[in-house]
Amino acid sequence: MVEKFPNNEMARFSLGKALFDAGQFGDAKQQFVAALQKKPDWMVVQILIGKCDLQAGDRVAAKQAFERALQLAIDQNHEGPREEMEQMLAELAA
């Protein structure tokens, strides 16, 4: 799908999610970043980027991604993701 529609953010997200689920976090992050460039307020993608960073051991990048995701969750009134991001940030601070 990405080969056919390289500028389609949903195709990028779908490929990224499949890669993420397969444990290919670096490749997944590349797809999520491409999707986020097309839709910068996509909170779920921002969360997944942070999770990719965390899996790669980059706690600084993960913290930044989660802080951005938290702000998006607040702006978009999503309580579940807001609580998840607050928890993830608390764990990173510990």
N, C-alpha and C positions, 0 to 999 in steps of 0.2 A: 504494500500500500504506500509506503514512504517513497519507494522508487517511482511509483506512478504519480504521486502527489507530494513532492518534497516540501511544499510550503503549507501543507495541511497540518495544523497543530494537533488535531485529534488523531491523525495517523502517527505523528511523533509520540504522542502520549501513549497510544496503544502499544507501539513497539517498545517504548521505554518501560512500560509496566510489565510486559512480557520478559524483557531483559532483567528487570528488577526481581521478578518472581523466580527467575532462573539463577539469581545470585551474581549476575554480571553487572555490578553496581557502577563501574566506570562507564561502560557503554550506555547503561540506562540513564545516567546523569546527562550524557551528551544529548540524548533525545529529549529529556525533560527541559534542559536549558533551551533547546531549539523551540520547543512548544511554548515555553515561558516568554520567549522573545516575541512571539505572535500574540500572546495573551498574558500580559504582565500581572494581572490580578488573579491568576489561576492559583488559588490557595492550595489545592490538593497537590499540584505539581511542585509548588514551593516546599511543601512538607516532604515530598518524596526526594527532592534534591537534598534536603537536610539529612534524610535517612541514608542516602547514598554517601554523603560526606562522612557521616558517622561510621558507616561500614568500612570506609577507606581509612579510618583513623584520624581524619581531619576534624578535630573537635572545634577548632576556631571557625572553620567554614560552616560546620553543622550549626553552631550557635547563631551565626549570622543568618543562615537560611531559616532557622526556627524562629528567630526574632521577627523576620520579615513575614513569615507565615502567621505568627501570632497577631501581628498588626492587621494582616488581611482578614483573619478570623474575627477580630474585633470590628473592623470596618464593615464586614459583611454579616455581622450578627450570627456567627456560627459557634454555638456554645461548646459542642463536643470537640471540634478541632482546637478551640481556644484552650480548653482544659488539657487536652493532649499536649499542646505546645508548652503550656505553663509547666507541666510535669516533665517534659523532656528538657526544658531549660533549667529546671531545678536540679535534675539529675546531672546535667553538664556542669553546673556550678558546684556540685558536691565534690 
